[in-house]
Structures are given as C-alpha cells and as structure tokens.
Amino acid sequence: MQNKFYDDLPIVDAHHHLWDLDGPIDYHWLKHLEHNWLGDYSAFCRTYLPPEYRRDTALHNVVATVHIEAECSRAQQIEETAWLVGQNAAHGMPNVLVGHAWVDTPNAEEILAKQVACPLMRGIRTKPIIGATARDRDSARGQPRSLQDPIWRKGLLLLQKYNLSWDLRVPWYHLEEAAEVCRELPGLPIVLNHSGYPWDRDPESLAGWRRGMLAIAACPNVHVKLSGLCVAGQPWTLAANKALILFMVEIFGADRCMFASNYPVDGLKGSWDYLCCQYKQALAGLRLEDRQKIFAGNALRFYRIELPDTLAGTQ
C-alpha cells in the first residue's frame, strides 16, 4: 500500500547543503572529523551534489530549494557562492542561496557587496560564538562575536542595507540572549535555524528551550525552521519530536514556520524520505492551507523565490 504521505503537496526545502569534497573549496570540518554535538558524523562526510539530492527527494514534490552556506573555509565564501551558481545553471537547483559573511570585520561591507551581486543571494548566515554545552553557556558571554558584542550586533544592520535576511543559528541555551538581539532589529527578516537546537531532552533543558523559543517567537520579524531535531545517540522518532514541532507551530503560528530538511546533515537520523514523512505526519492535523504555508508558501515569501508559471499556485 502506498504511503499516504507520498502526496503532491508542494515542498520548498528551506535549508539544505551541497558540497564537493574533491573540488577546490575546503570544507575542513568534513575532511577532519571534530567532536561536536552530532557525535560521529562521518556518514555524511562525502560529496553530495544535486543528482543525489534529486534521488533522495524523488518521492515528494520538491518545487524549490534554499542552499545554506556549508561552513567552507571563510577565505572561500565568495568562491562557494560562485560554485553554487554553477550548480544552479547545470541542475536547476538550488533556487536561492544564503551565503556567509562576517559582519564585524573591516572588509564586511566589501564581502556583503560581493555576495549580494549574485542574483540568487537572499540572506546571510553569520554565527555568533556559543558555549559548547549548556553547562558552559556563559563562556561566550561578552566575547568578540558573541551575542553581547556591540560591534557584531551593529554589523547586523548591514544586512538590512543590502536587503538580506539573517539565518540565526544558536542552540537552546542561548535563545533568550538571541531574542535580545532580534528585538533590536525589528526591520531585519530573521529565521531561526534548526528549531533552536533542543539538543538536551531532560525536563529542565526542555523547559529552558520552551522559554527561549517563546522569547524568540515574541519577535514578529523572526521565523523558525522545523529541522535539526537530532539528538546524539538517539533515533529520530515521532514520539520524541511531534510535541516540539506542534509547540513551534503554536507559538510562531503557521505563517512563520518553514519545513527544512537540513540534508545531508539530518541524514544521520534517516533518509530524506523518512524525515519528510515524519514532519508530514506530525503536521497532519493542521488545515491544508497551513500545511501549504509551512511546506512551501512561507519559504517562497521569506526567501523571495520566483517559481515558473506552472508552479505559481504553490504560493
């Protein structure tokens, strides 16, 4: 019997990555394993290109994708953008890009101008420094490029100048601090990556995640990506994640949530097909109109994606 979640619901994958580990761009973290919250991530440390993404998503109606910078050597951030433009020309994807730029360096505006010269560029992901775990969350406080750094915070205004959005990536124990930054930038479109990373699932940590998410959701210019619900050493299950997904939809509203695969990184927990079906099942109780927004419409609007006329009804 066909899986009922193999349907024609249009999908805009709001967050995925591509990389060629045999090419000239250096992805040090993929070639030299480093201990982090993912645990052993060697399974996706291989070249991942559009044809494989197409195969991975073949059972679903993916109409557009958003590529997020993949932490290449920061000396090659413009080269990564150029390489992705080539992938778009050859394969019709990704449709739009979120590149990288530091906003606190002397050449920040020069880099942003080069990034925005690419017609596919829509936003920037520039990450504040963070504590490695909840226990040492205060180790980053007040440091250069931290959420409290006035130079870095001021630099975020450059994104507005260049009509770029900001992809914000912090784990759950920095969410309340991040909300302070978001409140200072009401005119900047911001999207929180990976559900605010609820890495720790004990009751106290989940309560902290909920407080932080409520603080972020109170900023009307902030969206959230329903992705990244991975816990080291644990499988991705609906029982573990459905309540978190529905909580995000409740507090942000269906107009500010986006489905995102985070593939191939979230592939540590299952195939693209498996993860997409799990999100579809978690959201099955919502109105069709709201599911259409979460799986496609919101990302189309936020990232200013123009689809061919044959797909225009997706919006």
N, C-alpha and C positions, 0 to 999 in steps of 0.2 A: 504494500500500500504506500502511495506517495506521501511523504512528509507534508503535513498541512501547512508548514511554514516555508515550503517551496512555492512561493506565490509571485505575482508580478508587482508587488509593492516596490516602487522606485526607491533606490538607495543612493545616497551620496555618502561615500566613506569619508568622514571629516578628518581622518588622521591615519595616515599610513606612511611607510618608508620604502625607499628603494635604495640599493647600493650595489656597486660592482667592486668586489674585493680584489679583482685582478686589474682594475683600472688605475688611473693616476691619482685619484683622490684618496687621501689617507683617512681611514676610519680606525684609529688606533685601538679603540675600545673593543672593536670586533676582531682584531687580529691578536690582541694581547689581553686575555681574559683578566678582568679585575673583579674583586669581590664587591658585590653590591646587593641591594635588596632583592634582586632577581634570583640569587643563588647561582647555580650553574646554568649559564645562558648559551653554552656552546652550540646548542641545537640550531640557532638561527645565525650563527657566525659563518655565513656563506653568501655568495652572490644572490641577490633577489631582484629580479627585473620584471617589467610589465607582462611578458608572456606567462610567467609563473603566477603572477597576481591574477591574471585573467582566468587561468585554470582553477585557481583556488576559489574564485568567486563565481564560477560558471553556473551554479545552481540558483543564483539570485540575480535580481535585476539592478545591477550597479550601473547607474547612469552617469556618474561623475565621481572624481576622487580629489582629495586635497593632500598634497605631499607636505610633510613637516620635516624641516631640516633634521639631519640624522647624526649630528654631532661629529662631523668630519673635522679635520684639522682646521682651526679657526683662521689659519692663513689661507685656506682654500674655500672660504664661504661663498665667494663670487663664482669660483670655478664649479662648485656644486650646483649652483643655480643654472649656470650655462649647460652643464651636463643634463640636468633635468629638462631644460628646454629642448635638448636633443631627443630625449626620451618621448616627450610630447609630440615632437614632429614625426618620429618614427612609429609611435604606437598609439597616438591619440590620448595618452594619459601620461602623467597626472594632468588634470584640467587646470588647476591653480596651485600656487606654491606659497608656503610660509618659510621664509628664509631665516638666516641667522645674522645678527649684528649686535655687537656690544653697544650700549648707549652711553657709556661713561668714559670712553677713550677719546683722545684728541682727534682721531680720524672718524669718529662715529658718524658724523653727518656725511662724510665722503662715502663711507660704506653703504649707508642707507640710500644715498642718491644712486649708487650703482645697482643696488638691489631693486629699487623701485623702477629703474629703467627697463627692467624685464616686464613685458606686458602680462605675464602670468602671475606676478608677485601680488599678494594680497595682505600679507602680515609678516610679523617678525616674532620668532621665539627667542627671547633673551632671558636666561635663567638666573635668578638670584642664588647666591650661595646658601646652603642649607646645612643643618645638623644632620649627621649620618643616620641618627636614630632619634626617637622621641626623648631618650634619656639625655642626649647632649644637644638638644634643640637650641639652648642658649649659647652654644659655642660660636654660632654665626652672628649673633646679635651685635649690631653696630660695626661689623667689619666692612671693609670696602666691598661693594657689590652685594651687600646684604639688603634685606627688605627695609632696614633703617638708614641705609646710606643716602644722604641727601643728594649727592652727585648723581648716583644711579637713578634715584627717583625723578630728579629733574630731567635726566636724559630721556625718560619715557615720553616726555612731551614731544620729542622729535618724531615719534610715531604718528602723532596727530598731524604734525606739519606735513608729513609725507603721505597722509591718507592711508595709513597702515593700521591694522589691528594688532593686538598683542596676545600671543599664546602664552599664558601663565602656567608655569609648572612648579608646584611645590607639594610636598607630602602633607598629610592631615595635620601634623603638629605645628605647621606654620600657617595654617589657613587664616586664623584670626589676625595675624600680623599682615598677611597679604590683603585682607579686607581693608585694612587701614590705607594701604597704597591705592587700592581700587577706588576708595571713597574720594581720594584726592584727584582722581582723573575721570570725572563723570562724563567727559566728552570723548573718551577713548573706548572703542569697542574692544572688549576683553573676553577671552574664552579660557576657562579653567580646564587644563588638561587632565584626563585620566581620573575623573571622579574625585579629585583631591587626594588621590592615592591613600585609601584606607588600608595600609599595609598590615596594621595590627588589629586583630579582631577580638581581643578581650573586651569585656563590657566597658571598662574605664576608657580605653582607647576609642571605642566606637562612640561613646558619649562625647569625647573630645572632637571626633570627626563631625558629629552632628552639629555641635556648637559652631565649629569653624565653617561648615557648609551653610548654616543659617546666616552667619555674618557675611559670607560672600554673596549669597543669594539676595541679601537685602540691597545690594548694589544693582540697580536696574540695567546697567550697561554691561553686566557680566553674564555670559552664557556658560554652559558646562558640557563637556564631552563625556558621554556614557561609555567609558572604556577603562582599561587599565585596572580592572578589578581582580588583580592577580596577587596571590599570597604565596610566598616561597614555601615549598614543601607541601602545598595543599592543592587539590584539584579545583577547577572552576566548575561550580555546581549552581543550579538554580536555587537550591535551598540556602546556599550561603550568600547569594548575591541579589536575589529578587527584591528583598525588602530594602536594600540600599538603593537599587535602581528606582523603585517606586517613591522612595523618600526624596530623591533628587527631583523627580518629576513633580512631586507635590510642592516642594519649596521654590523651585525655579519656574514652574509652570511649563506646559508643553511648548510654549513659544521660545524657550531659552535652553532647550536640551537638544543635543545632537548625538546620534549614533556614530561611533568611530571604532574601527577595528583595532587600531594600533598594531597592524600586522607589518612585518612578521614577528614583532616582539611578543605580543599576546599569544602568538602561536605556541609558546611554551606550554600553554594550557589546553590547546585543542586546535583543530582545523578552523579556517575562516568560516567554513560552513557551519561547524558545530557552534561556534561563538555567536554567529549571527542568528541562528535558530534559537539560541538561549535568550538573547535580547528580545527577539520577536515574541517568544513565549512569555517572558516577563511582562511585556507591554500589551499583551493580547487583550486585556480588559479595557483598554482605553478606546475612545472613539476613533474611527478610521481617520477622521480629519486630524486628530492629534498625532496618531502614528505616522501619518504622511508628513507632518511637520518635523517630527523627531528623526525620521529616517532619511529625509531629503530636504524638505522645504526650508528649514531653519539654516542649514549649511549653505544652501543656494543663496539665501538672502545675506547671511553674515559674510560669506566669502565672495559675494558678488560674482557668482558663476552664471554665465550665459549658456543655456543649452540650445541645441538645434531645435527648429520649429517642431519637429516630430516629437520632441520630448518636453515641449513647453508646458504641457499640462501638469507636469510634476510639481510646478511651483504653486 
